[in-house]
């Protein structure tokens, strides 16, 4: 059984001490591919370096809404450096998306306008480089949808760790996006997870860990890593009443398609 973790952060400091050991263990347990996702400039650089030195790892680069600079002038400087990374790495076929990008009003709503500018500009960058986007959205559903309606995303993309919001999922699917599920769908207090999973057709569903965060049951509370993606696959298999091996294959093939691997 082959698994594809579409969103993990081995560029996070929580893996500084044992990243190589963990990556070896992951591959040994059937996670045949994973995407190391950028979230700020340094994290994006590190993601590309990890992808270069590990054949089964791919990368993204982008500035998340929680990591954007606090002035428009600084934002443009950082985005120009993200563009440079894309120019240098795109042709090597290991950099597969722009992300994670989007809106997050949970931590900071005061800079909402700057978040929107960063999101829209990075959609343009993704279009320029013929790449999909990886979207982070938290407590910003309507603004996220409005931006996607008004700004064409040529290669579509992924709602990562998709909020379990019925209207968001319906609109995302209508716009052509993929829905990626993470550990929260396994939580006992996740009341509408089954309903949302049922809403997503098999050809648009992806699985992820968001490592080192959001460990699924039964590993909740521990540092997460890609070996735990099997628990999200199992949850989807249970809800959809489809064998685990089939969900693994479907989500693997979906990831290859959206990332053009």
NORDA-V447572 format. One record per residue. N is the residue number from 1. PHI is phi in whole degrees, 0 to 359 (999 if undefined). PSI is psi in whole degrees, -180 to 180 (* if undefined). Layout:
# NORDA-V447572
N PHI PSI
N PHI PSI
This chain:
# NORDA-V447572
1 999 124
2 260 137
3 237 150
4 231 112
5 271 109
6 277 -4
7 202 110
8 212 161
9 234 76
10 282 -2
11 274 2
12 278 146
13 298 -20
14 293 -14
15 253 11
16 301 -36
17 277 -30
18 220 28
19 302 -46
20 298 -42
21 297 -44
22 294 -44
23 298 -38
24 295 -42
25 293 -37
26 299 -50
27 296 -36
28 294 -22
29 260 16
30 97 3
31 276 98
32 276 -20
33 213 150
34 208 158
35 246 123
36 269 119
37 258 130
38 282 155
39 218 -20
40 215 -176
41 297 -50
42 294 -40
43 297 -34
44 290 -41
45 298 -44
46 293 -39
47 301 -43
48 293 -34
49 293 -42
50 297 -42
51 296 -37
52 297 -34
53 259 4
54 223 117
55 297 -26
56 264 4
57 253 135
58 243 169
59 224 164
60 229 164
61 222 146
62 171 172
63 245 118
64 285 160
65 298 -23
66 274 -2
67 234 11
68 286 148
69 299 165
70 265 10
71 221 153
72 294 -37
73 299 -46
74 293 -36
75 301 -47
76 297 -35
77 297 -45
78 294 -41
79 293 -31
80 293 -33
81 286 -34
82 298 -42
83 299 -38
84 297 -42
85 302 -45
86 298 -42
87 299 -39
88 281 -30
89 252 -24
90 305 -43
91 290 -11
92 275 -5
93 66 18
94 253 -16
95 263 115
96 245 -3
97 193 164
98 260 123
99 165 171
100 272 139
101 229 166
102 145 -146
103 226 142
104 215 105
105 263 0
106 292 -46
107 273 -34
108 201 114
109 256 -13
110 295 -28
111 257 31
112 304 -41
113 294 -38
114 291 -38
115 302 -44
116 297 -43
117 298 -43
118 296 -41
119 297 -51
120 296 -42
121 295 -38
122 286 -26
123 297 -44
124 298 -41
125 297 -44
126 300 -42
127 296 -40
128 299 -37
129 259 10
130 59 46
131 236 153
132 285 173
133 241 155
134 245 118
135 257 130
136 253 125
137 221 132
138 215 121
139 53 36
140 215 36
141 301 -52
142 294 -40
143 292 -37
144 298 -49
145 298 -43
146 300 -43
147 297 -41
148 290 -31
149 291 -35
150 267 -16
151 234 106
152 298 132
153 253 105
154 300 -38
155 251 18
156 55 -145
157 161 -157
158 229 133
159 274 102
160 281 143
161 40 55
162 303 128
163 304 143
164 276 65
165 243 118
166 302 -47
167 292 -39
168 298 -47
169 297 -44
170 300 -44
171 290 -40
172 300 -44
173 295 -40
174 298 -35
175 278 -6
176 100 11
177 272 160
178 265 153
179 246 124
180 251 128
181 258 143
182 233 -168
183 311 -38
184 305 -26
185 292 -17
186 268 -9
187 290 142
188 296 -27
189 267 11
190 272 86
191 293 -36
192 253 18
193 301 -45
194 299 -43
195 298 -44
196 293 -42
197 301 -42
198 295 -28
199 291 -26
200 267 121
201 294 154
202 300 -29
203 279 4
204 235 13
205 255 138
206 227 163
207 234 150
208 205 166
209 251 -28
210 57 31
211 307 142
212 269 16
213 259 170
214 56 45
215 303 134
216 283 164
217 297 137
218 261 22
219 254 12
220 303 137
221 96 -14
222 261 163
223 297 133
224 273 150
225 211 174
226 295 -17
227 299 -24
228 277 -2
229 298 -23
230 297 -28
231 288 -34
232 290 -41
233 300 -41
234 295 -40
235 300 -45
236 295 -41
237 300 -42
238 295 -45
239 291 -41
240 277 -9
241 57 49
242 233 142
243 303 145
244 306 -43
245 299 -35
246 289 -41
247 297 -41
248 301 -46
249 293 -44
250 298 -48
251 291 -33
252 296 -49
253 295 -38
254 300 -42
255 295 -43
256 303 -39
257 290 -50
258 292 -35
259 271 -3
260 55 47
261 266 *
